[in-house]
């Protein structure tokens, strides 16, 4: 019987596994990199072992260090989580060779299915060989891992070699394996997957479908179970295909078989030989704890002959520290507060005061709603996200709320191109005109404590705010009177440092306010208090290329130097942040007059990387 589990992972999934272990009376062991020394998963574990270094390659991808940590801490089992080494058969073998229990499928099954190229061969599907114009568009894909890393859509043959190189580099950084392959890219399909669970006694559970079509950068954003609107015969085909994949590999443990569904036909994509990020929606619908079942299977116990019947519908949204309006650029900094209303499930690896760094995935949390119907679950999740308090770096919270309420999603007509079609509308500014006024009144209360004013009305006060991230600027005017603050067209019913009540057109509105230095949060709106006058030192030359996020310069265009001529849109510099690669391109045709980026340099957000002087028309 398992008595102590080391989770070879970090963040949200480590905390998730620890939660079940505590309920079962199993001791928990965390591993951590140096930046993660005080992370939530470390604080929640009974024991913790340091992995010296900061990058994944130095720490969470070092199988030898992880196995040694398990032995040093007295663990008798290892749970891989997802990502990192979770689908590495050599790691699984190293765990079992050390006399430890591996909470996952046998190494042979991982070898057969964790590599997407070998999995397709097993399912009778050959990857593309030499790509021609007739094959376009194609998808470059990492053979190992998941989460959208190492994936690139190629629509122009001339771009193929560059995208192959970028995908290899990203896959190597994220998974320690740079193998990539090319397959046809199916436009307008839905990403549908099947959860499976098998024991060592021949029982296979097929736990229904999930739809994961809302994706950015080929990484899932919203997932739900069951997948809506599928014909019964297609569901039966998906279930049968998933079970065949499990039995063909003598699979044991939890896994997911993924398909692309287009025009009523299911195309096999891959099998993930691990627990998925989106497993909570299946847990909610079937009333199961999949981690507890993983532990049970790893201990050699049999599953029941059949799983429980499903009930209701569940939807999950991934909350990321990123700016969707800026190509989903990752964001870093202090997470001051994270609160969601009661009635939804929150899985997270962060708590108030934690720092979101540059080395790992940008996901802050998963929020899950379960209800008797799909419509009720979607409504509950959208409402919970809208009322959530997320104070810290910019997030995709607004995008999630709008996505869940979009008619294409509510009508179950979405596909993997959803954000390609709708991102501009979903990220359009939607400033609340009264949020800056509420922020100004709350700030004024903190300084003046309304009341005791002179009988003579004061001169109007002015404050300036900018909606974040990088939104519009607002100028707010109000005045103090004997009876309290006043603003044109607005009746101020109440104003304190944390709550402002305004009456506009006979309707009262409450605003919850929280301030952290110059950053102010008014309900779901983030504002930055601006100085009265602009600091000249902060002005940049035209054509300045600034780092959109903190990260590491991993590549500079070949031959690029000061004085080089550049074309509009030409990729110049590549940054890596949170395991994703981001390219910085020339904003216009012209001449590179300054180059500050060098390979290996760590940069902060806003750092000056280069300057392109736009060529002037003759």
N, C-alpha and C positions, 0 to 999 in steps of 0.2 A: 504493500500500500504506500502511495506517495505521501511523504510527510513534509517535504520542503521543495519549493519550486523557484528556480531562477528564471526570470523573464529576460530573454536576450534581445531587449528592445528598450524603448524609452516612451515618455509622453503618455498620450491617451490610452494606447493599447496596453501598456504596462500597468497603468492604474486600473484598467478594466479587468485584466486577469487577476490582479491582486485582490480586487473586490470579491470575486468568486472564491479565491483561495481562503480569504479570511472567513467567509461564510462556512466553508468546509473544514475549518480548523487546520489549514495547511500553512506552514511558515513561508514567508516570502523573501526573496532575495532580488535586489536591483543591481544593475551595472550602470555606470555613468561615465561619461566623458568629463573633462574639466569644466566646460561651460555648463554642464548639467549637474554640477556638484550639489546644488541646492534645489533641484527641480522637484516638482510635486511627486513624481514616481519614486524618487529617492526618499523623500520625507515619509511617504506612505509605507515603504517596505520595512520589514523587520530588520533586515541586514542589507548593506550596500557595499559594492566593491568598485573601486576606481579603475577605469580604463584610461591610462595616461594619453593625453592628446585632446584635440578638438574636432578634427574632421572625421567623418564616418570611416574613411580608410584607415585612420589611426586607432579607431575605437570600436564602434559597433559592427564593423565589417571584419574585425580580427577574431576569427574563429578560435584560434589558440588561446587568446586572452580570455575569451568568454568561457571556454571550457575550464580553464584554470580557475577562473573566478567561482564557478559552480563548485568545483572540488574544494577550494579554499574555504568557502562559506558553508560547506557541509550539505549542499543541496543534493537531492537524489533524483531530480527531474529538471528538464529545461523546456520552457515554452518559448517558441520563436517569435510570437506576435505576427506582424506582417511587415513587409519591406525588409531591408537589410539582408540578413542571412536566412530568412524564413523559407526560401525555396532553393537553398543550396544543399545538394545531396551530400557533399563532402563534410559540411558542418554537421548534418544529421548523423553521418557515420562517426565523426569525431566524438559526438556526444555519447553514442552507444558504445563506442570502443573504450570510452573512459568509465564504463560501468554505470552510466546514468540513463534514466528513462527519457526517451525523446517523445514529446507530446506533439505528434504530427505523423504524417504518412511515412511508410518505409522509404529508405533512400532510393530503392529501385523505382518506386512509383513516382517519386519526385523527379528522378532522371527522365522518366518516360514522359512526364507531363509538364514539369516546371519550365523546361525549355520549349518555347512556342514552336520552334522549328521541328523538334522531335515529336511534339504533340500532334502537329498537323500531319506528319508522316504516319503516325500511329492511326490517325483518323482518315488516312488515305488522301490527304490534301498536300500537293506539292507547292512550295513557295515559287515566286517568279524567278526566272534565271536572268538573262540579259534583258534589261528594260528598254522598250522602244516607245516611240511617240504613241503608237496604238494602245499601249498599256496604260497610259495616263488617264486619270490621276492614280498615283500609287501611294501607299503608306509605308514609310520606313519605320521599323519597329524593333525594340530591344528584344532579344531572345529570352532574357531573364527578367524577373521582377515585374513590376506593374506601376500603377499610379500615374500613367501617362508619361513617365520619364523615358527618354530615348525614342520618342515618337515624333514623326514629322510627315505632314502631307506634302507631296511633291506634285505640282501641276505643270512644271516646265522641265524638260529633260536636262537643260543646262544647269539646273539647281540640284540635280541628284547627288553629285559627288560631294558638294558642300554639306548637304543635309545628312548624308551618310556619315561624314566625319563628325558633325555636331552630335548626331545621335549616338555614335560610338563613345564619344567623350562623356556625354551625359550619363549613359548607361554604366560606363566604367566607374564614374564617380558615385553613382547611387547604389549599384549592386555588386561592384567588383568584377563585372563581366561585361566586356565591350562588344560581344557578339550581337549583330543586328541582321535583319533580313527585310525583304521587300515583298509586299502582297498587294493585290488590287484594293483600291479604296472605294467602298460602296457609299454613294451619296444617298442621303435621305433615309438611312436605316435607323432602327431602334436597337439600343443595346439592352439585351435581355439575358438574364443569367439564371441558373438553377443551383440552389444550395443542396449539397449532398452531405451525408454523414454515414460512415460505414464502420463496422466493428471487425474484429479478427475472426468472427464466427460465421461470416457469410451474410450477415444482415446489412442491407443498404436502405437507408432512409432517403427519399427524395422530398425535400422540404419546400416545394413550390418554386415559383418564379419571383424574380425582382426585375424592375425596370430601372435602368441607370442611364437614361438617354441624355439628361441634362449634364453636359460636360464642358469644361474649358481646358484647353491644351490637352485634350484627350484624358483628362482626369475628372472623375465623377464629382458632381456638386450636389445633386438631389437624387435620392434613391427611394424606391417604394416597393412594397410587397402587398398583394401579388401584382405582377405586371398587368395593367388594365387593358381591356379591349382586345385580348387575343382570342382567336377562335379555339373552341375546346379541342379540336383535332390537332391544332398547332401546339397547344400546351401539352397534349399527350405525346407528341413527337419530341418536344424538348425534354420532357421527363425521361422518355425512353433513351434518347441519345446520351443524356447525362449518366443514366444508370449503366449503359454500355461502356462508357469511358471508365467508370469506377471499376467495373468487373474485369475489364480488359487489362488492368494494371495491378490487380490484387490490392486495391487501394484500401487503406485503413485510416480513419480520422475524418476531419472536416475538410471540405473543398468546395470549389465553385466552378461550374462549367459555363463558359460565356459564349454567347451567340450574337450575331448581328441579324436582325429580322428585317427584311425588306420585301415588299410585295407578297406578303404571306409566306415567304420562304425563310427558313433558318439557316444561316451560314455559321459553321463552327469557327470560333476565334481562338480560344485557348482554355486551359484549365488552370486555375489557381490552386496550388496544393497547400493551402493555408486558410486561416480564418480571414474573412474579408472585412474591410472597414465598415461596410454597410450591414454586417450581420445583425445589428439590433432590430432591424425591421422584421427579419424572419423570426427572431426571438419573440417579438411582440405578437405577431400573428399566430404563432404556434404555442405560445406560452412556455417557451423553453429557455434554458441557460446553456448556450452552445459551448461555453468554456467549461462548465461543469461536465458536460457530455464528453468533451475532448479528454478531460482528466479520467473520466470513467473508462473510456475506450483504451486510453494509454495504460490503465491498470489491468487490462485484459478482461474487463467485465463485458457481458453482452448487452446490446441494445434490446429494447422491447421489440416484439415482432413487427410493430408498425408505429409510426409516430402519432401524436395526438392530432385531432382534426384542427384545421386552421379556423380562425375566427377574426372577422373584421379586416381592417386595412391599416397599414402603417406607412408613414413617410418620414424620411430623414433628410436633414439639410446639414451640409458641412460648412461651418463657420471658419473662414480663412482670414488671416491678417494680410490683406492685399487690397490693392486699389483697382477694381474692375474697369474703371474709366481710363486707366493708364496701362492698358495691356496686362492687367492682373499683376502689376508689379508687387512683389512681397514687401511687407512693412515690418519694421522692428520697433522695439521700445518697451516701455513699462505698461503692463496690463493693470490698470488701476482697479477696475471692477468688472466682474462678470456675473450677471444674475439673469436667470430666466424665470418666468412665472411658474407656479406649481401646475401640475397636470401634464407636463412633458418630461421626457428623459433627457438628461444632460450627461454626456460622456466627454471628459476633458482631461488634459494633462497640465492645466494651468489653474491657478487661483489668484486672488487679488494680490497685487504687488509683484508678481513674477515678471521676469524679463523675457521677451520674445527675441531670440537672437537670429543670427544669419546662417547658422550651420545646418539647420534641419528643416523639415517640412513646415509650411506656413499654417497648417490647420490648428485652430484654437480649440475647437469643440465640435461635437455632433449633437444636434438637437432632434429628438424623435417624438412624433405624436402618433397615438394609436386610437382609433375610433371604430364604431360599427360600420361606417361607410367611408369610401374614398373621399367624398366631398367634405365630410365632417373632419377627417384627419388632416386634409389640406388646409381647411379653414383654421383649425386649432393650431397647426404649426405656423402658419403665416401670422396669426394673431400673437402667438408667443414670441416669435422673433421680433415683431414690431414693438412689443412692450419690453423686450429684453434690455438690460443695461449693460452695454459693452463700452467701457471707457478705457481708451488706450489707442494703439495704432489703428489706422483705418482698416475697415473690414468690408466683407462682401454682404453684410447683413441687409442693406437696402436692396441689393440685387436679388437676394434670396426671397425677400417679401414680394417684390414685384414679379419675380419668376413664378412663384406659387399662385399668384392671382392673375397671371396672364391667361387669356381665354384658350390659347393653344394648349397650355398645361392643364387647366381645369377641365378642358374637353378631351384630355388624353389623346391629343393629336401631335404630341411632341416627337422629335427625332434628334439625332446627334448634331444636326445643324441648327438647333434652336438658337444658340448664342451667335452663330454667324449671321443669322437673319435679324435678331432682335436686340443685340447688345447695346447699340447706340440708343435706342429708345429706353431700354431698361436702366441705363446709367445716366440718362439726361438729368440735369439739375432739377431738383424739386424742393427748393428752399422754402421753409416755413417763414413767412415774413415777420412773424411775431417772436420767433426764437431769439434773434439778436436783442430785441427789446427786453425779453425776459432775462437774458444774460446780463444786460446792463443794469436792470433794476436789482437783480440779486447781488451784483458786484457793488452797487451803490449802497445797498442795505448793509453789506459787510463793512463799509467804511463809515457810514453816517448814522445807522440805526434810525430809520425814519421816525419822525416825531420831534417836537420841540423846535420847529423851524420858525423863522421870523414871520411877522405878519405880512411883510412885503414879499411878493412872489420873487423867487430867485431867477437868475438868468438861465436860459436853457443849457443843459449839459449835453455834451456830445461824446459818443464813444463809437469806435470803429471795430468791426469784426470781419473775419473772413471765414466762410463756410469751408470745412475741410472734408476731403482732401482737395486742396487747390481750387476751391470754388469761388463764388462771387463775393465781393466785398460789400458790406452794409454799413451805413452811417445811421446811428440811432440818436434821436433827440428826446429829452425828457426834462422836466423841471420839478423842483421840490416846492411844496406849498404847506400851508398850515395843516392841511388835512392829509398830507402825504404826497407821493409822487403823481405826476400827471404826464400824459403823452397824448399828442393830437389824435383824436378819433378813437381813443382807447381809454376805458375806465380801469384803473388799477385797483382791484378789489383787495389784493393781499400781496405783499412782497417781503420775502425773507431770503436768507442766503441759499436756502435749499428748495423753496417753493414760491412760485409766482402765479397769481390768479389774475387773469385779464378778462374784461368783458368787452366784447366787440359785437356791435349790432344786436345787443340783448342776449348774447350767448356767452356763457362763462367757459373759459378754458384754463385748465391747470397745467403748469409746466414744472417738471422736476428738474432742478439745476444742480450740477456738481462741477466744481472748479479745481483744477490742478495747475497752479501757476497761471500761465497765459492761455491754457487750453480749458474751454468750458463746454460741458455737455448739457444740452437742453433737450430732454426726452431723447429722441434718437438722432439729434442734430449735433455735430461736433463743430465748434467755433474756436477760432484763435483771436484773442484780443490783440489789436494792432496798435502800435504807437501812433501818436498824432502826426509825426513826421517820419519819412523814410530815411533809413540810415544809408548814406552814400556808399559806404564800404560794401554793402550788400548788392549793389548794382553789378550786373555782368555785361560783358561786351556782347553785341549781337552775334549770333551764331555759336554761342557757348553750348557745349554738350555737357550736361550735368548727369551724374549718376542718379538714376531714378530710384535706386534702393541701395542699401549697404551690401557689399559683396566683394568678390575677388576678381581681378582682371585675369581672365584665363587665355585670352587671345587678342592680338592686334593684327589687323589686316596686313598681309604680306607686302613688304616694301613701303608701308605707310610711314611718312616722316614729315616734319615741318617743310612746307613748300610743295607738298604733293597736291596734284589736282584731283578733286573728288567729284563724283556724279551724285545727283540728287537720289536719295534712297540707298546709296552704296553702304553696305555694312562696314563699319570701321573698327569697332571695339566689342568684345564679348565679355559680359560679366556672368559670374556664377553666384547665385544666392539661393539659399534654401533648396539645394539640390536641383535647381532649374537654371538653364542657361538663357541669358537675355542679350540680345544684340542691340548695339547703339549705332544708328545709321546717320549719314549726312542729311541735314534738313534741307539742303539745297545744293546745287552745283556751285563749285567755287574752289578755293584754295585753303588747305589746312595751314593755319598760321600758328597754331600751338598744339602740342601733344604732350600731355602729362601722364597718360596711362602707360604703364609698363606691366608685362606679364608677371603675375604673382603679387601685385600691389593690392592691399586691402583698402577699400574706399568706403567712406560714409555717404549716406544719402545727400545729394546736393553737391558732392565734390566735383570740381572742374576736371573733366577728362580731356577735352580738346576744344579747339575753336575753329570753325569753318567760316571763312570770309566769303560771303556770297558774291559771285561774279556779277558785275554790273552790265546791263545791256549796252551794246555799242551805240 
